[in-house]
Amino acid sequence: MAAELRFGVVGLGIASTQILPAFAELDGVSVTAACDVREEGLTKFKSEYGGETYTSVEDMCKSPNVDAVYICSPNHLHAEQVITAAELGKQVIVEKPMGLTLDECEAMNQAAERNGVRLLCGHTHSFDPPVRKMRELVVGGDLGPLRMVNTWHYNEFMYRPRMPHELNPELGGNVIFNQGPHQVDIVRLIGGGMVRSVRATTGNWDPERNTDGAYTVFLEFED
């Protein structure tokens, strides 16, 4: 029987309220540590899960009781924290968006490869059964070759309670970074190929929440 995989969670904000209960329902994995800069978050984690608590990602990744880390901190911290975890030999799952630039993402990939660890960008709807079924239908070919995929998604993302960094585009705070990865992930799986070109436009329409709150994108696949 395989040994239990022990996770440390980085960031105890809103995302962690969905991630931590999900871990509790899985066999073969456990959460043994958490890292956050807020003492109240660490105290709550300690009382509910009984694991180790840290204010430093590096210190948490040095723990012998942590095999892998799940990073669900603010977007602008992802690259630095992934690289830190990889350099200390930890397997890594990082929330979307993976990073804020292609250079950040490449540096994260290189750190994982250099240290022989796995790096996964998590919270991907391409694992959802309906989406995987659509891909299965495309591969089966019963409906003929795939020619076009259209997807729309509207929600109240811009008008939920937000912390300042969540509305700062320089820190990854807008709809493109926070919602766009879901749609691109789904379309990439269904399309099943590499994207040849990207054309897009964004919309910043509310001066009281001065960041991009809408986007439209056209992805042309190589096939």
HUCORQUI-V286893 format. One record per residue. N is the residue number from 0. RES is the residue in one letter. OMEGA is omega in whole degrees, -180 to 180 (* if undefined). NEAR is the number of other ideal C-beta (glycine too) atoms within 12 Angstrom. Layout:
BEGIN
N:RES:OMEGA:NEAR / N:RES:OMEGA:NEAR
END
This chain:
BEGIN
0:M:-180:5 / 1:A:178:8 / 2:A:178:10 / 3:E:178:18 / 4:L:-174:24 / 5:R:-176:27 / 6:F:164:41 / 7:G:-178:50 / 8:V:179:50 / 9:V:-179:47 / 10:G:-178:37 / 11:L:178:38 / 12:G:-175:32 / 13:I:-177:20 / 14:A:-177:29 / 15:S:180:33 / 16:T:174:18 / 17:Q:-175:19 / 18:I:-175:34 / 19:L:177:31 / 20:P:179:15 / 21:A:177:20 / 22:F:-176:32 / 23:A:-178:18 / 24:E:-175:13 / 25:L:173:16 / 26:D:174:11 / 27:G:176:15 / 28:V:176:25 / 29:S:175:26 / 30:V:-175:39 / 31:T:-177:30 / 32:A:176:39 / 33:A:180:46 / 34:C:177:42 / 35:D:178:33 / 36:V:-177:20 / 37:R:-178:19 / 38:E:-179:15 / 39:E:177:14 / 40:G:179:29 / 41:L:179:28 / 42:T:179:15 / 43:K:178:21 / 44:F:-178:34 / 45:K:-178:21 / 46:S:-176:13 / 47:E:-173:21 / 48:Y:174:28 / 49:G:-178:16 / 50:G:177:29 / 51:E:179:27 / 52:T:-177:32 / 53:Y:171:31 / 54:T:180:20 / 55:S:177:24 / 56:V:-180:38 / 57:E:-180:23 / 58:D:180:20 / 59:M:-178:40 / 60:C:175:35 / 61:K:-179:22 / 62:S:176:28 / 63:P:-179:15 / 64:N:180:23 / 65:V:178:35 / 66:D:-175:31 / 67:A:179:39 / 68:V:172:48 / 69:Y:-175:47 / 70:I:178:49 / 71:C:177:40 / 72:S:176:37 / 73:P:-170:35 / 74:N:-174:39 / 75:H:179:24 / 76:L:-172:30 / 77:H:-174:41 / 78:A:-178:36 / 79:E:-176:26 / 80:Q:176:41 / 81:V:-178:46 / 82:I:177:34 / 83:T:-179:34 / 84:A:-179:45 / 85:A:-180:35 / 86:E:179:25 / 87:L:170:28 / 88:G:-179:23 / 89:K:169:41 / 90:Q:-172:29 / 91:V:163:41 / 92:I:179:39 / 93:V:178:47 / 94:E:172:37 / 95:K:-8:32 / 96:P:-179:38 / 97:M:178:36 / 98:G:-178:31 / 99:L:179:30 / 100:T:176:18 / 101:L:179:14 / 102:D:177:13 / 103:E:-178:26 / 104:C:178:24 / 105:E:179:18 / 106:A:178:25 / 107:M:178:36 / 108:N:-178:26 / 109:Q:179:19 / 110:A:179:30 / 111:A:-179:30 / 112:E:-178:15 / 113:R:-176:15 / 114:N:175:23 / 115:G:179:13 / 116:V:178:28 / 117:R:177:24 / 118:L:-179:35 / 119:L:171:25 / 120:C:-171:31 / 121:G:-177:34 / 122:H:-178:27 / 123:T:-180:24 / 124:H:175:26 / 125:S:173:28 / 126:F:-178:18 / 127:D:-177:17 / 128:P:180:11 / 129:P:180:15 / 130:V:179:25 / 131:R:177:20 / 132:K:177:16 / 133:M:177:24 / 134:R:178:26 / 135:E:179:17 / 136:L:179:19 / 137:V:-179:26 / 138:V:-180:18 / 139:G:175:14 / 140:G:-178:11 / 141:D:-179:10 / 142:L:-178:12 / 143:G:-178:10 / 144:P:177:16 / 145:L:-180:23 / 146:R:-175:12 / 147:M:174:15 / 148:V:175:27 / 149:N:175:16 / 150:T:176:25 / 151:W:176:14 / 152:H:178:23 / 153:Y:173:14 / 154:N:-175:15 / 155:E:-175:13 / 156:F:-175:27 / 157:M:-174:27 / 158:Y:170:15 / 159:R:174:16 / 160:P:-175:13 / 161:R:170:25 / 162:M:-176:15 / 163:P:-177:15 / 164:H:-179:22 / 165:E:177:29 / 166:L:179:31 / 167:N:-176:22 / 168:P:179:23 / 169:E:179:18 / 170:L:180:23 / 171:G:-177:33 / 172:G:172:29 / 173:N:-177:32 / 174:V:-177:37 / 175:I:-179:32 / 176:F:-171:36 / 177:N:-180:36 / 178:Q:-178:34 / 179:G:-180:32 / 180:P:180:33 / 181:H:-178:30 / 182:Q:180:31 / 183:V:179:31 / 184:D:-179:29 / 185:I:-177:30 / 186:V:178:33 / 187:R:180:28 / 188:L:-178:29 / 189:I:179:31 / 190:G:173:30 / 191:G:-179:25 / 192:G:178:20 / 193:M:179:13 / 194:V:-179:20 / 195:R:-179:13 / 196:S:179:12 / 197:V:172:20 / 198:R:-174:13 / 199:A:171:19 / 200:T:-179:13 / 201:T:-179:20 / 202:G:175:17 / 203:N:-165:20 / 204:W:-177:15 / 205:D:-178:17 / 206:P:179:9 / 207:E:174:12 / 208:R:-165:26 / 209:N:174:18 / 210:T:-176:31 / 211:D:-178:29 / 212:G:-180:32 / 213:A:174:25 / 214:Y:170:29 / 215:T:-177:20 / 216:V:176:27 / 217:F:178:19 / 218:L:175:27 / 219:E:180:18 / 220:F:-179:23 / 221:E:-179:12 / 222:D:*:13
END
